[in-house]
Amino acid sequence: MQEEAKIMQLAERMSRLGTETAFEVLAAAKAREAAGHEVIHLEIGEPDFETPEYIVEAAVGALRSGAHHYTPATGILELRQVIATAVAKTRGIRVDPDQVVVTPGGKPIIFFSLLALAGDGDEVIYPNPGFPIYESMIRYVGAKPVPVPLREELDFRLDVEELLGLITDRTRIIIINSPNNPTGSVLTAEDLENIASKVVDRNLMVLSDEIYSRILYEGEHASITRYPGMQEKTILLDGFSKTYAMTGWRLGYGVMNRGLAQQIGKLMINSNSCTAAFTQIAGIAALTGDQGPSLRMVETFRQRRDRVVELLNEIAGVTCRLPQGAFYAFPNIKSFEKPAREIQNLLLTKADLALLSGTAFGCFGEGYLRFSYAASMENLEEGVRRMASTLARMRA
């Protein structure tokens, strides 16, 4: 390492770059499995379902038909048209294909939006606990992360008045995420309307992460884009990973005003060139084909959610709110008076149960664990059993 340091000096900004604890815990869990342990995996945020066969067949057919080459940086027109139609229908807004930018996964929309809009001295408001890449990328571009806490007493919805109080003349972006990772909370239409009415005339943009919009258990998804003046001020992030169990396909998109879409297109050219052709063709099939597999998957998640939350609330010293969306439970473990990271590690090393501390999603996640129920009912029940047993020994 010392020899490497003599010939390689990293740029200072690399020290500001964070990571995703989920992948670190996954690596540690895989190491335990390699050593002969039987680990229950509840750490990774991806559906435990296979991509529907009709989508796979569309991709295979595309490859066999010669979809092997570059595509336009912002995505092939047919896919952008299909996305525009789908978003217009689900959000109740008008969308043109030139407002859509297709990317290899949803993360580039976060990265590109921050690169394009925020820099040194700027401020970005984001939910905490929240997806860790928000804070990581805010710091990386040199902006100041300004967390808005998600508190249990509000079912982990952000306090709109508290959010509005954090806005300054330096605020360039407000990030909202509903349904939320890691808490499963959902912003109400009233919340969104209130935010919209107060920011529509401000010199800032909203990045609305709606990747879990189709994994919702009560009511219909509400998007801030539907309120007057907000479509031009919002970058809507969505994709295929969660709804269609396509995490490994790397296919996401952003919907934004035309001027910003052109700039994000430049960032695509300078980084990825384009998104793979065959995955885009699979995306067309996903949005225009049979939605039954996705609906059945969400119903399965609902059944698991109800059972997991019931079981978690039966553990002495643990309480858990009922999440309204996504596929995560966020149980409260404050009564054990130990750091959540310590309990996370204890559960892995003593119970072969891989899940995440709430602090993997920010400082306001202390006292909680993230429990992914994107796993079989058998594994979920066994995971809760192991958790209950280990926590009971802690109290003994």
C-alpha positions, -999 to +999 in steps of 0.1 A: +000+000+000+029+024+008+044+018-027+010+025-043+007+057-024+040+069-038+027+066-074-010+073-070-026+103-053-064+103-053-083+135-059-096+151-027-132+146-038-127+108-035-125+112+003-161+126+002-175+096-016-197+072+005-209+037-002-239+014+003-236-006+035-260-032+020-232-044-003-207-045+025-230-066+046-237-088+016-200-094+011-196-103+048-226-126+047-212-143+016-179-149+034-198-166+062-216-188+037-183-197+021-172-208+056-202-231+059-228-210+076-265-208+066-272-171+063-307-155+060-303-126+036-326-097+045-301-069+036-303-064-001-331-042-015-341-062-046-371-084-054-365-121-048-385-128-080-372-136-115-378-111-143-410-120-161-404-144-190-419-122-216-394-095-208-365-119-209-377-132-243-379-097-256-343-091-247-332-125-262-351-117-294-334-083-295-299-098-293-307-124-319-321-096-342-289-076-340-294-051-312-257-050-305-248-014-312-248+021-298-281+038-292-289+075-288-274+088-255-308+097-241-324+063-251-340+049-282-371+068-293-395+040-290-387+034-254-388+071-246-422+073-262-435+043-242-421+058-209-436+092-218-470+076-223-468+055-190-457+085-169-484+107-184-510+081-175-498+074-140-490+109-129-517+128-148-493+151-167-483+156-203-449+142-212-430+143-245-403+118-254-376+145-255-382+151-217-371+115-210-335+104-204-329+066-202-299+056-181-282+023-170-301+022-137-317+049-116-285+060-098-271+080-128-302+103-126-292+111-090-256+116-100-262+136-131-288+158-115-264+168-088-235+173-112-257+195-134-273+216-107-252+217-075-217+227-067-194+243-041-213+263-016-247+251-027-271+232-004-292+201-011-320+190+012-325+152+014-345+127+036-327+111+065-329+082+070-328+078+032-310+062+003-273+066+012-263+076-024-281+109-019-257+122+008-227+105-008-232+123-042-241+156-026-208+156-008-190+144-039-200+173-060-190+197-032-224+208-021-236+208+015-260+180+026-289+193+046-309+164+061-346+166+069-354+140+096-380+113+090-395+106+124-414+076+136-442+097+152-451+109+117-449+073+104-415+084+089-430+110+066-410+142+065-424+172+084-433+196+056-429+227+078-395+215+090-385+209+053-396+244+043-377+259+072-344+244+059-347+262+025-322+290+020-310+311-009-283+285-014-307+256-017-305+242-053-322+208-050-348+192-027-348+154-028-380+136-019-385+098-020-420+083-018-424+054-011-393+057+009-363+035+013-356+025+041-388+032+061-416+023+037-432+057+044-454+075+018-460+112+014-496+122+012-511+142-016-516+170+010-479+168+019-468+171-018-493+199-025-480+219+005-444+214-006-452+224-042-471+256-032-441+268-012-413+259-037-428+266-071-415+301-071-381+294-056-349+291-076-344+254-070-353+220-084-370+190-069-356+155-074-385+131-069-373+095-065-403+074-073-386+041-080-410+023-056-441+040-070-457+007-081-450-010-048-478+006-028-502-011-005-529+015+001-543+041-023-527+054-054-493+069-060-491+107-058-463+126-076-453+162-070-452+167-107-490+169-108-492+203-091-492+236-110-458+247-121-440+217-107-434+196-138-409+221-151-392+222-117-391+184-110-367+156-121-388+125-118-367+094-112-381+059-119-370+027-135-376-010-140-355-026-112-382-029-085-415-032-104-403-058-129-375-075-108-349-062-131-322-050-107-294-066-127-306-053-161-296-017-151-324+003-167-338+035-153-349+069-165-355+105-156-383+128-167-375+165-166-378+198-186-363+197-221-334+220-213-322+199-184-327+167-204-303+180-230-277+187-203-282+153-187-278+138-222-244+154-224-234+138-191-246+104-206-223+110-236-194+118-214-199+088-191-218+058-205-223+068-241-257+051-240-278+024-223-275-011-237-299-016-267-313-050-256-322-038-221-341-009-236-361-032-258-368-053-227-380-021-211-405-016-239-418-051-234-421-045-196-442-014-199-464-026-228-468-062-218-487-082-191-486-064-158-499-094-140-466-107-127-458-073-111-492-071-095-489-106-081-454-097-068-468-067-049-496-088-034-470-113-022-450-084-006-482-073+011-487-107+027-451-108+038-453-072+052-483-081+073-467-112+087-433-097+093-446-066+111-468-089+132-439-110+142-415-081+148-440-065+172-441-098+192-404-095+200-399-081+235-384-046+233-391-042+195-418-021+179-425-017+142-448+006+122-467-008+092-449+004+061-472+017+033-449+010+004-416-005-009-406-038+007-388-027+039-398-028+076-380-004+099-383-018+135-374+003+165-347-013+187-339+017+210-349-002+241-317-024+238-296+007+243-269-003+219-259+013+186-278-001+157-246-009+138-235-031+168-268-050+167-265-054+130-231-070+133-242-091+163-271-105+143-248-115+115-220-130+136-242-147+162-273-155+143-263-156+106-289-130+099-280-103+075-299-070+077-289-034+080-286-008+108-307+023+104-275+043+104-266+028+071-292+054+058-281+084+079-277+096+114-314+098+121-316+060+115-300+054+148-321+030+170-336+012+140-329-017+117-339-021+080-355-055+075-361-063+038-390-086+033-381-093-003-374-129+007-395-161+011-420-163+040-400-192+054-368-172+055-386-142+069-401-162+097-368-179+104-350-145+103-374-130+129-369-161+151-332-157+150-335-120+157-358-126+187-335-153+201-304-131+198-320-100+213-334-121+242-298-133+250-287-096+250-312-089+277-303-119+298 
